[in-house]
């Protein structure tokens, strides 16, 4: 019975937060689709050179840089101190995306490493207790559920801090970079930054909702297993 209550409560919360913060992929794609701005940003250096210039501004040139032309998302890997840049060249969003990953590289090292290891431990814990519950060899299920919920809070808090910090600051770093390069006029820079603001307004809400949704679905899945087994 208690597992059913948890499922109902979380489902209600997901629906409410989806209405308040959720957005569709089409909304983000619509904002990111701007041929005029794509043309303006095409004048800037390629992704690798841009990344190096960002890191120079941030006084952090020890980071390894790699471009993966097959990847669709860029990321910073804390454990190896490496930035992997997606092979995106035709979108104006690349100028902020690269700034975002470079900003990750200067965040608190302890928090970055904690996030890396804790995220993997949290996933393994969820899979382990789910499998054990499925095969009916898990005692004190409510205790393990409580640990899963508390662990989810920690995961969300740390991950959302890192992502929000980088997303908010990326807009300002991108603007500073464009002003230093002097490739675009002041008016063009303002137009690009305004598009970043629109993109971030949707993106920040979407990322935070997605993080919560991931945790909530894991809790719901575990509760459903406990109900049926």
N, C-alpha and C positions, 0 to 999 in steps of 0.2 A: 504493500500500500504506500509506504513512504517513498519508494522509488517512483511510483506513478505521480506522486505529488511533486517531486523534484522535476520530472519530465514536463508536467503541465506548467509549472512556474517558469521554467527556463524557456519553454516554447512561447509563452506569453511575452517574456522579456525580449526574446529574439524578434518577435513580430513588432513590438513597440519600437525597439532600436532600429529595426529595418526601415520603419516609416520615418523615424527622426534622422537617422544618419546614413542609411544605405543609399547606394546609387548604382545605376547599371553601368556595365562596361561601355555601353553605347554613349552614355553621357560623357565619359572621360575621352573616348575616341573622337567624339564630336568637337570637344574643346581642343584636342591635340591636332585636329585636322585643319591646318591653316596654310595654304599654299604661299601666301605672301610672306608669312614669317619663316616658313621653310626656306624660301629663297634668300631672305636676309641672313639667316644663320648659316647657310651653305658657304658663305664667304669666310667663315671662321676656320681655324686649323682643324685637322682631322682629330678623331677621338683621342688617340694616344698623346699627341702633342698638347691638346687641350687639357688632358688629365695632368700631364707634367707641369703645365703652367699653373693650374689650380693648386697643385701640391707645393709649388714654389711660393705662391701667395700665402699658403698656410704654413710655410716653413717646415714641411714634412716630406722631404724628397727621398726617404729611405723605402718608401712603399713600392713593391713590385707591381707592374702594370701589364695586363694581358688583354688582348681584344679577341673575343670569341664571336666570329661572324655568324655562327649558327644560333647563338643565344638570343633570346628575346628580352631578357632582363639583365641589367647590370647588378653587380653585388660586390661588397667588400668582405673578404674572408679574414677574420681577426686572427685566427690561429696561425696563418701563414703570412699575415700582413700583406695581402695582395688584393688589388682591385681588378675585377674581370669586367670588361666593358662589352656590352652587347653591340653587335655590328649594325647599329642604327645610324645612318648618315643623313637621311633625307628629312628628318623631323626636327623642328625647332626645339623640341623638348629635350634633345640630347644635351644642350648646353646647361640645363638645370639638373638633369639626371646624373651627369658626370660630377657636377658640383656636390650633389647629394652623397655619392659614394666617397668622394674625397673627404667630405666632412665626417663621415663615419670613421675614417682612418685617424682622426685626431680626437675622437671621443675618449673618455676615460678608459684606459686599458683594462683595468680590473673589471669594469662593468661589461666591456666587450667580451672578454674571455669567459666571465660568468655566464653571460647570455649564450655563448657558443656551447659550453659544456652542459649548462642547465637545460637548454632546449632539447638536446639529445637525450639527456637523462629523463626528462619529463615525458617525451614520446615513448621511450622504452618502458617506462613505468606504466603508462596507459595501456600499451600493447600487452605487457606482461599480466597485469591484473585482469584485463579483458579476457585473455586466453584462459587464465586460471579459473575465472568465474564461469566461462563457457563450458569448461570440463568439470565444473562443480567441485573444485579442489581448493576454493578460496573461502576461508572462514572469516568471520567478522567483516563482512562486505561493507557495512556502513562506515567502519573505521577507514577502510581503503578508499571509499568514496569521499570521505571528508578530507583525506590527504590529497586526493586528486583535485578537489575543489580549491583547497589552500594552495596547492602547487600551481594551479591555473591562475590564481590571483597574482602570484609571484611572477609567473611567465608573462602575463599580460602587462604588469607594471613595468618590468624591465624592458621588454621589447617595445612597448608603446613609447616609453621615454626615449629610447635610441632613435626610433623612426620619426617621432614628432620633432625632436631636436634637429635632426638632419633635414627634414622636409621644410621646416620653418626657416632655417638658416640658409638653405640652398638658394633661395630666391635672392637674398642679399649678396651672397658670394657671386652668383651669376651676374648680377648687375654690376658689381665692382669689377669683375673680369671684363665685361663688355666695355665699360668706361675706360679701362686701362688700355685695351686693344685699339680703341678709337677707329674701329671698322664701321660701326653704325653711328648714325647721328643721334643726338639726344632724344629726338622725337621717336626714332625707331627703337631705341633702347626702352623707352617708356612703354611703347606698344608691346614689345616682347615681354617685359616685366608684368604688364597688366594681364597678359595671357597666362603667365605663370601664376599670378594671384588667383585667377579663375580656376585654373587647373588644381592648385593646392587646396582651394576651398572644398572642392569635391574630393580630391585625393586623400586629404588628411582624415576626413570623416569615413571614407571608404576603407582605408587601411585599419583604422581603429575598430570599425565594425567587423571587419574580416578577422582580426585577431580575437575579438570576443567570440565571434561565431565559431571559430575553430575550437576554442576551449569549451564552449557550451555544447557543441555537437559531440565532443569526446565524452563529456559527462552524461549526455543523453544516451549515447551508445552503451556506455557501461551500465547505466540504470536499466536499459531495455534488456541487456543480457541477464542482469540479476533478476528481472521480472520473469523472463521466460525459462530461466534455469533454476 
